[in-house]
Amino acid sequence: QRQLVESGGDWVQPGESLRLSCTASGFRLTYYAIGWFRQVPGKEREGVSCIGISDRDTGYADAVQGRFTISRDKAKNTIFLQMNSLKPDDTAVYFCHLDPPGGIEPDSWGQGTQVTVSS
């Protein structure tokens, strides 16, 4: 029952902030690379950010560089995505997954968490 569950999405106005959580159950995510992805209706899922086994190994899509920060809380067995200066284009369902997808379990996409940015 290895699983990742996303939470923290909400409706916010442009310029505001949100922090998404990706909590692991059934395994310790300390030693795994994790990615955040997002998807809007009619579009393909895209990578947003990733964090490696070392917390210093992080990456960001150009669209979120400088605004989003990925981090790991070992005690909470959780990966966070701090999203600042949110834009309407950030509106999407956000997912977390082992990085890269297609490897060991859990390898299924969950329900994600909805982020809506609008005035």
C-alpha positions as MATLAB code, in Angstrom:
seq = 'QRQLVESGGDWVQPGESLRLSCTASGFRLTYYAIGWFRQVPGKEREGVSCIGISDRDTGYADAVQGRFTISRDKAKNTIFLQMNSLKPDDTAVYFCHLDPPGGIEPDSWGQGTQVTVSS';
ca = [
       0.000    0.000    0.000;
       2.642    2.439   -1.080;
       0.825    5.669   -1.864;
       1.289    9.397   -2.374;
      -1.562   11.785   -1.561;
      -1.706   15.435   -2.592;
      -3.410   18.176   -0.610;
      -3.417   21.925   -0.087;
      -4.978   23.171   -3.302;
      -7.412   26.058   -3.135;
      -8.765   29.085   -4.967;
      -6.582   32.185   -4.650;
      -6.220   35.536   -6.346;
      -3.243   36.366   -8.565;
      -0.159   37.213   -6.549;
      -1.138   35.120   -3.553;
       0.556   31.958   -2.283;
      -0.244   28.330   -1.584;
       1.679   25.406   -0.164;
       0.906   21.969   -1.537;
       1.692   18.782    0.357;
       2.563   15.329   -0.930;
       2.420   12.808    1.891;
       3.725    9.273    1.509;
       2.233    6.225    3.184;
       3.609    2.715    3.225;
       7.173    3.828    2.618;
       9.672    6.478    3.560;
      10.170    9.022    0.805;
      13.462   10.197    2.244;
      15.432    8.125   -0.245;
      13.330    8.738   -3.348;
      13.246   11.432   -5.976;
       9.806   13.058   -6.163;
       8.262   15.244   -8.824;
       5.361   17.664   -8.907;
       3.283   17.716  -12.093;
       0.216   19.611  -13.216;
      -2.496   19.195  -15.798;
      -5.273   21.364  -17.214;
      -8.290   20.061  -19.152;
      -7.401   19.188  -22.731;
      -3.674   19.456  -22.126;
      -0.970   16.941  -21.349;
       0.447   16.614  -17.882;
       3.620   18.658  -17.462;
       6.447   18.589  -14.986;
       6.615   21.470  -12.530;
       9.385   20.659  -10.089;
      11.422   17.773   -8.745;
      13.633   16.986   -5.790;
      16.322   14.323   -5.742;
      17.560   12.007   -3.051;
      19.687   14.903   -1.914;
      17.538   17.852   -0.909;
      20.006   20.091   -2.704;
      19.144   18.467   -6.037;
      16.087   20.386   -7.220;
      14.703   21.417  -10.567;
      11.975   23.729  -11.812;
      10.117   24.336  -15.020;
      10.907   27.685  -16.603;
       7.349   28.842  -16.025;
       7.680   28.538  -12.237;
      11.376   29.278  -11.721;
      11.846   31.814   -8.962;
       8.275   31.499   -7.734;
       7.958   27.863   -6.608;
      10.117   26.013   -4.091;
      10.146   22.264   -3.520;
      11.271   20.847   -0.182;
      11.230   17.689    1.914;
      10.168   17.256    5.536;
      11.558   13.920    6.680;
       9.712   13.940   10.001;
       6.355   14.375    8.264;
       7.258   12.067    5.370;
       6.052   14.850    3.103;
       7.195   16.799    0.059;
       6.039   20.411   -0.108;
       5.616   22.761   -3.020;
       5.579   26.384   -1.920;
       3.942   28.449   -4.647;
       4.350   32.219   -4.493;
       3.252   34.986   -6.833;
       0.653   32.725   -8.365;
      -0.631   33.503  -11.836;
      -3.814   32.474  -13.643;
      -1.668   30.218  -15.855;
      -0.798   28.209  -12.741;
      -4.392   26.995  -12.571;
      -4.320   23.207  -12.837;
      -4.669   19.950  -10.974;
      -1.357   19.268   -9.263;
       0.009   15.757   -8.783;
       3.030   14.282   -7.093;
       4.757   11.120   -8.224;
       7.986    9.212   -7.898;
      10.410   10.755  -10.355;
      10.639    9.651  -13.047;
       7.204    8.048  -13.494;
       7.042    4.535  -14.885;
       9.230    2.799  -12.327;
       8.471    1.111   -9.043;
       5.219    1.404   -7.142;
       3.403    3.597   -6.512;
       3.266    4.247  -10.249;
      -0.366    5.344  -10.532;
      -1.628    8.905  -10.641;
      -3.882    9.962   -7.797;
      -6.686   12.487   -7.764;
      -4.347   15.417   -7.366;
      -5.269   18.719   -5.777;
      -6.950   21.595   -7.607;
      -5.289   24.998   -7.716;
      -7.340   27.837   -9.153;
      -5.861   31.314   -9.576;
      -8.312   33.995  -10.656;
      -9.588   37.426   -9.726;
];
